[in-house]
């Protein structure tokens, strides 16, 4: 960040009074510009015992498989965001059921919140961010071609059948 989004003055990177971490601070209007983690929401959609996976049509990890997920929008609940991402990436309508996992992905300043979901019908298709979309059984999951460690973790957690929320941290990027 170079300039204040409020007054366009050049910002300074320093620890503001009363804080403990360096932030971008405007010396003109005194606005503190916080940079906080982004929230990614997604789900594991299930239909008739099979799971819906999407092959990514965008970077990062173009051509790798994932569950429908993406950044939460302002004014959206976690559940609404996960359902929206499923519609955008897989053209599938889902009912979000229970929270499955929270994954701290600190190296990219993200928190991934994943849910279980039930597809409302067998209708699905590749959205703009997907090359293909498939319903797969547990033994058909392409473990070696999954896009992100958080997806691998989420799918393993789902298959374990564990009830309730589980929190973990992924601190290094796996390629």
C-alpha positions in Angstrom: 0.0 0.0 0.0 1.4 3.4 -1.0 -1.5 5.8 -0.6 -4.4 6.3 1.8 -7.7 5.3 0.4 -9.4 8.1 2.4 -7.3 11.1 1.5 -4.8 9.9 -1.1 -1.8 11.0 1.0 1.3 8.7 1.1 1.1 6.3 4.0 3.8 5.2 6.5 4.4 1.6 7.7 4.8 1.8 11.4 3.3 0.7 14.8 0.4 3.1 15.6 0.1 4.4 19.1 -1.7 1.8 21.3 -1.0 -1.0 18.8 1.6 -3.8 18.8 2.0 -4.5 15.1 3.1 -2.4 12.2 0.3 -1.1 10.0 -0.1 1.3 7.1 -0.9 4.7 8.7 -1.8 7.9 7.0 0.1 10.8 8.7 -2.4 13.3 7.1 -5.8 11.9 8.2 -4.5 9.4 10.8 -6.4 6.5 9.2 -5.0 3.1 10.1 -5.3 0.6 7.2 -5.6 -2.8 8.7 -4.8 -5.8 6.5 -6.5 -8.8 8.0 -6.9 -12.5 6.8 -9.4 -13.3 4.0 -12.2 -15.8 4.6 -12.7 -18.6 2.1 -15.9 -20.6 2.4 -16.8 -23.9 0.7 -18.5 -27.2 1.1 -18.4 -30.9 0.3 -21.6 -31.4 -1.7 -23.0 -34.9 -1.5 -25.6 -36.5 -3.7 -26.6 -40.2 -3.4 -23.4 -41.1 -1.5 -21.1 -39.4 -4.0 -19.1 -36.1 -3.7 -19.1 -33.2 -6.1 -15.6 -32.1 -7.2 -14.5 -29.3 -9.5 -11.5 -29.1 -11.7 -10.1 -25.6 -11.5 -10.2 -23.4 -14.7 -8.2 -20.6 -13.0 -5.0 -20.1 -11.2 -3.7 -20.9 -8.7 -3.6 -24.6 -9.3 -5.3 -24.6 -12.7 -6.3 -28.1 -13.7 -6.4 -29.5 -10.2 -9.4 -30.8 -8.3 -11.1 -29.0 -5.5 -14.4 -28.7 -3.6 -16.5 -25.6 -4.5 -15.0 -22.8 -2.5 -14.0 -19.1 -2.7 -13.8 -15.8 -0.9 -16.7 -14.7 1.3 -18.4 -11.5 0.1 -19.3 -8.6 2.4 -22.8 -8.9 3.7 -22.9 -12.7 3.2 -23.1 -15.4 5.9 -20.6 -18.2 5.8 -23.4 -20.6 4.7 -24.7 -18.3 2.0 -21.2 -17.9 0.7 -20.5 -21.6 0.5 -23.8 -22.2 -1.3 -23.1 -19.3 -3.8 -19.6 -20.7 -4.5 -21.2 -24.1 -5.3 -23.6 -22.5 -7.7 -20.9 -20.4 -9.4 -18.4 -23.2 -9.8 -20.6 -26.2 -10.3 -24.1 -24.9 -11.2 -25.5 -26.9 -8.3 -27.9 -26.0 -5.6 -27.1 -27.2 -2.1 -28.4 -27.2 1.4 -25.6 -26.4 3.8 -25.8 -28.7 6.8 -23.0 -28.6 9.4 -19.6 -27.0 9.7 -16.9 -29.5 8.9 -13.6 -27.7 9.4 -11.8 -24.4 9.9 -8.4 -24.4 8.4 -5.9 -21.6 9.3 -3.8 -21.0 6.1 -1.5 -18.5 7.7 1.2 -18.3 4.9 -1.4 -16.8 2.5 -3.4 -14.9 5.2 -6.5 -16.9 4.8 -9.0 -18.8 7.0 -10.9 -21.6 5.2 -14.4 -22.5 6.6 -15.8 -25.7 5.1 -19.2 -27.2 5.5 -21.1 -30.4 4.7 -23.8 -29.9 2.1 -26.5 -31.9 0.4 -27.2 -31.3 -3.3 -30.9 -30.5 -4.0 -30.8 -32.5 -7.2 -28.3 -34.3 -9.5 -28.1 -31.2 -11.7 -24.7 -29.7 -12.1 -22.4 -28.3 -14.7 -19.0 -26.6 -15.0 -19.2 -22.9 -14.1 -16.8 -20.3 -15.4 -14.1 -21.2 -12.8 -14.3 -24.9 -13.5 -13.0 -27.0 -16.4 -15.1 -30.0 -15.4 -17.3 -31.1 -12.5 -17.9 -34.7 -11.4 -19.7 -36.7 -8.8 -17.2 -39.2 -7.4 -17.3 -42.0 -4.9 -14.8 -42.0 -2.0 -12.5 -44.4 -3.8 -12.5 -42.2 -6.9 -11.2 -39.1 -5.2 -8.1 -38.0 -7.1 -5.9 -37.5 -4.0 -2.7 -36.8 -5.9 -4.5 -34.1 -8.1 -6.1 -32.1 -5.3 -5.5 -28.3 -5.6 -4.8 -27.4 -2.0 -3.8 -29.0 1.4 -7.0 -27.6 2.9 -9.1 -29.5 0.4 -7.2 -32.7 1.2 -7.8 -32.1 4.9 -11.4 -31.3 4.4 -12.2 -34.4 2.3 -10.3 -36.6 4.8 -12.3 -35.1 7.6 -15.5 -35.6 5.7 -14.8 -39.2 5.0 -13.9 -39.8 8.7 -17.5 -38.9 9.4 -16.5 -36.8 12.4 -19.3 -34.8 13.8 -18.9 -31.1 14.7 -16.3 -28.6 13.9 -12.6 -29.3 13.7 -9.8 -26.7 13.5 -6.3 -27.2 12.1 -3.5 -25.1 10.7 -1.7 -25.5 7.4 1.5 -23.5 7.5 3.4 -24.4 4.4 2.3 -24.4 0.8 2.1 -27.8 -0.9 2.6 -28.0 -4.6 
